[in-house]
């Protein structure tokens, strides 16, 4: 089960005579909570923006954001463990962000028109116009030929 901000806020540690300064631990946990809340808000915002772009551009669906790999049983009991947990969390967030950047680059690349495709499209349009013109000339030629044959039959 992923660790949530509420779990961190509600977590209580046993007090020991030679333990850590409770205020420092609480302050550090508050910083972790603030960071997690900010990251969750950023992920939600970026997901909404990506889904909006996806809907407007017709791209493949964007998978739901995966939860951070934090387990409730892995809550730190000391400052060193908390720092290691924060480092792991930051690495996981960096990995997710890098993946999002790669997806964004792929979407932008896909959306950028290829000059060769544009050139071929222009040629195709020119050929379509030429075909339409030739079809008109063919129809006019058929009409003249038909009227020519009709005149000859009338004269005979």
Order of alpha helices (4+ residues) and beta strands (2+ residues): alpha-alpha-alpha-alpha
